Amino acid sequence: MDPSLQAETERLRHAWDRHDPAWLGQYLVRDVEDPRRNLQSILTRHFLLSTLQQPEWEPIFQAELDFAAALNWILNPAHGIATPDDRHLLRFGLQTGAANVEGIEIPPFLRRIYSQLPLRIGPVTVPHYLDAWLQRPEPADPDDPHLESVLDTFARLWSQLLEPIPPTGLRVLEPACGSANDARFLDRYGLLRIFDYTGFDLCPANVANARALCPRGRFLEANLFELPFPDRAFDLAFLHDLFEHLSPRALPVAARELCRVVRYGLCLHFFHMDEIPEHVVQPLGPYHWNLLSLDQTWNLFAREGFHGVPIHIGSYLQQRTGSPRTHNPAAYTFLLYRSQP
């Protein structure tokens, strides 16, 4: 490995090694980053499930996007839905189709979603998760087991749908998997039973956490700059929020190495990207916090034979659900496929 990449590897490893393992285990799985209501995590699951070619699942995909949009609005502290009285007022407004109730503005997309629940789709019923949450008499508590049950709504639905599906044999890779941040939810939703999943991370504490939190997955310490896998060892890969932390020298190396080991499809998530001509390089302590150029990043994968569609998460959310905002307007996702796998 190039000495500069080796030095960058050590800096990246140190950036994570300095944290307590318990903190690492909760990082990026709470609040707006909770994979059950984070749109990019939902797109990861839909990307994997789309390989099963079940067109009848499209309405369920849409219902899960609506679920994320609705819960993210209600649980956003800025909207002030915190007390039992607040929830009672909001529910009354939703039941009557009101646009405003005692100062609470109720957006059209939320009124639409509420009016459609419960929703029967093929063999499953999406329950009235909004009523389930809004009728709680206690104050809102992020650790409330009742909220956990509401958040697990689609975990239960997908587990039911996937139960009769036999293992596909498709091999899935996740670089920078953290403490099984997404993998533990893939397992809860029933996906790890049908996909052969491998995750890797630079940080030993993350790998240890991942093995404990997600026993069904396969986890190892590895470096995206130099992967210990043969060419096209995996059919699919997904990756969350890594490329912004790499130096300009490391970016093409990481992209080439990822493309080398993946045969068919990539689902790549970015948290700091814009439609600008060049990257804005921003070193931050031991690593980077770059603003990536969409075109420059896209070209890294196009050169390796991958093509597809870039998705601006805020625009996608508005188009698919009517929700006017997302917590991160700089988030993008690439869905990429190799033309000749």
RASULPE-V692659 format. One record per residue. N is the residue number from 1. SS is DSSP state (helix for helix, strand for strand, loop for the rest). D_CENTER is the distance of its C-alpha to the mean C-alpha in Angstrom with 2 decimals. Layout:
# RASULPE-V692659
{{N;SS;D_CENTER} {N;SS;D_CENTER}}
This chain:
# RASULPE-V692659
{{1;loop;30.76} {2;loop;31.75} {3;helix;32.89} {4;helix;30.82} {5;helix;27.61} {6;helix;28.84} {7;helix;29.41} {8;helix;25.95} {9;helix;24.55} {10;helix;26.65} {11;helix;25.57} {12;helix;21.84} {13;helix;22.67} {14;helix;24.79} {15;helix;22.16} {16;helix;20.23} {17;helix;23.37} {18;loop;24.83} {19;loop;22.43} {20;loop;23.27} {21;helix;21.47} {22;helix;20.99} {23;helix;19.23} {24;helix;16.95} {25;helix;16.11} {26;helix;14.94} {27;loop;13.41} {28;loop;9.83} {29;loop;9.76} {30;loop;12.05} {31;helix;12.63} {32;helix;10.28} {33;helix;7.75} {34;loop;8.20} {35;loop;5.41} {36;loop;8.18} {37;loop;8.34} {38;loop;5.46} {39;helix;5.76} {40;helix;3.42} {41;helix;1.59} {42;helix;5.25} {43;helix;6.24} {44;helix;5.72} {45;helix;7.87} {46;helix;10.04} {47;helix;10.64} {48;helix;11.96} {49;helix;13.81} {50;helix;15.37} {51;loop;17.34} {52;loop;19.22} {53;loop;20.79} {54;loop;21.09} {55;helix;21.67} {56;helix;22.48} {57;helix;18.83} {58;helix;18.14} {59;helix;19.27} {60;helix;16.92} {61;helix;13.92} {62;helix;15.52} {63;helix;16.21} {64;helix;12.65} {65;helix;11.85} {66;helix;15.05} {67;helix;14.17} {68;helix;11.23} {69;helix;13.64} {70;helix;16.51} {71;helix;15.30} {72;helix;13.84} {73;helix;17.32} {74;helix;19.30} {75;loop;17.74} {76;loop;18.04} {77;helix;21.16} {78;helix;22.54} {79;helix;23.38} {80;loop;25.53} {81;loop;24.81} {82;loop;25.67} {83;loop;28.94} {84;helix;30.16} {85;helix;32.32} {86;helix;29.47} {87;helix;27.61} {88;helix;30.94} {89;helix;31.57} {90;helix;28.19} {91;helix;28.64} {92;helix;32.16} {93;helix;31.08} {94;helix;28.50} {95;helix;31.18} {96;helix;33.70} {97;loop;31.51} {98;loop;32.38} {99;loop;30.76} {100;strand;31.87} {101;strand;33.11} {102;loop;34.93} {103;loop;32.96} {104;strand;29.47} {105;strand;28.31} {106;loop;26.37} {107;loop;24.47} {108;helix;25.24} {109;helix;21.73} {110;helix;21.75} {111;helix;25.29} {112;helix;24.38} {113;helix;21.59} {114;helix;23.94} {115;helix;26.80} {116;helix;25.04} {117;loop;24.30} {118;loop;25.00} {119;strand;23.98} {120;strand;25.37} {121;strand;23.56} {122;loop;25.50} {123;loop;25.75} {124;strand;23.32} {125;strand;23.57} {126;strand;20.82} {127;loop;22.65} {128;loop;23.40} {129;helix;20.63} {130;helix;21.70} {131;helix;25.23} {132;helix;24.18} {133;helix;22.76} {134;helix;25.34} {135;loop;28.29} {136;loop;27.69} {137;loop;30.83} {138;loop;29.55} {139;loop;28.08} {140;loop;24.31} {141;loop;23.03} {142;loop;19.43} {143;loop;20.62} {144;loop;22.41} {145;helix;22.10} {146;helix;22.50} {147;helix;19.35} {148;helix;17.61} {149;helix;19.21} {150;helix;18.07} {151;helix;14.39} {152;loop;14.96} {153;helix;16.40} {154;helix;14.16} {155;helix;14.03} {156;helix;17.78} {157;helix;17.91} {158;helix;15.90} {159;helix;17.89} {160;helix;20.98} {161;helix;20.28} {162;helix;19.45} {163;loop;22.38} {164;loop;24.91} {165;loop;22.86} {166;loop;24.33} {167;loop;22.55} {168;loop;21.88} {169;loop;22.60} {170;loop;19.79} {171;strand;18.82} {172;strand;15.21} {173;strand;14.69} {174;strand;12.01} {175;loop;13.63} {176;loop;13.18} {177;loop;11.58} {178;loop;12.87} {179;loop;14.12} {180;loop;12.06} {181;loop;9.22} {182;loop;6.95} {183;helix;10.24} {184;helix;12.05} {185;helix;10.00} {186;helix;10.38} {187;helix;13.96} {188;helix;14.25} {189;loop;13.28} {190;loop;15.87} {191;loop;14.16} {192;loop;15.54} {193;loop;18.97} {194;loop;18.92} {195;loop;17.15} {196;strand;18.68} {197;strand;15.94} {198;strand;16.75} {199;strand;14.88} {200;strand;16.75} {201;strand;17.03} {202;loop;19.97} {203;loop;20.36} {204;helix;22.51} {205;helix;21.50} {206;helix;17.81} {207;helix;19.04} {208;helix;21.41} {209;helix;18.89} {210;helix;16.58} {211;helix;19.71} {212;helix;20.73} {213;helix;17.54} {214;loop;16.70} {215;loop;20.14} {216;loop;19.26} {217;loop;17.28} {218;strand;19.21} {219;strand;18.69} {220;strand;20.89} {221;strand;21.68} {222;loop;21.55} {223;strand;21.47} {224;loop;19.71} {225;loop;23.02} {226;strand;24.93} {227;loop;23.25} {228;loop;25.46} {229;loop;24.73} {230;loop;26.96} {231;loop;26.24} {232;loop;23.85} {233;loop;23.34} {234;strand;19.93} {235;strand;19.21} {236;strand;15.50} {237;strand;13.07} {238;strand;9.51} {239;strand;9.00} {240;strand;7.10} {241;loop;9.68} {242;loop;12.86} {243;helix;15.24} {244;helix;16.05} {245;helix;17.59} {246;loop;19.94} {247;loop;23.48} {248;helix;24.68} {249;helix;26.60} {250;helix;23.70} {251;helix;21.28} {252;helix;23.25} {253;helix;23.94} {254;helix;20.33} {255;helix;19.59} {256;helix;22.78} {257;helix;22.18} {258;helix;18.73} {259;helix;20.35} {260;helix;23.35} {261;helix;21.77} {262;strand;19.62} {263;strand;21.73} {264;strand;19.85} {265;strand;16.25} {266;strand;13.54} {267;strand;9.99} {268;strand;9.78} {269;strand;7.70} {270;strand;10.21} {271;loop;10.78} {272;loop;14.56} {273;strand;16.00} {274;strand;18.89} {275;loop;21.32} {276;loop;23.97} {277;loop;26.35} {278;loop;25.68} {279;loop;23.32} {280;strand;24.21} {281;loop;24.55} {282;loop;24.23} {283;strand;25.09} {284;strand;24.12} {285;loop;25.97} {286;loop;25.16} {287;strand;22.37} {288;strand;21.23} {289;loop;19.22} {290;loop;19.90} {291;strand;19.38} {292;strand;18.73} {293;strand;20.73} {294;helix;18.89} {295;helix;22.06} {296;helix;22.69} {297;helix;19.24} {298;helix;19.40} {299;helix;22.87} {300;helix;21.88} {301;helix;20.27} {302;helix;22.85} {303;loop;25.55} {304;loop;24.20} {305;loop;24.42} {306;strand;20.88} {307;strand;20.69} {308;strand;18.50} {309;strand;16.97} {310;strand;15.28} {311;strand;13.31} {312;strand;13.77} {313;helix;11.06} {314;helix;13.88} {315;helix;16.25} {316;helix;14.10} {317;helix;13.44} {318;helix;17.18} {319;helix;18.27} {320;helix;16.51} {321;helix;17.04} {322;loop;19.57} {323;loop;17.70} {324;loop;19.24} {325;loop;16.82} {326;loop;13.40} {327;loop;13.22} {328;loop;12.72} {329;loop;15.00} {330;loop;14.60} {331;loop;11.00} {332;strand;11.17} {333;strand;9.68} {334;strand;12.32} {335;strand;12.94} {336;strand;15.98} {337;strand;18.64} {338;strand;21.83} {339;loop;24.85} {340;loop;26.89} {341;loop;24.86}}
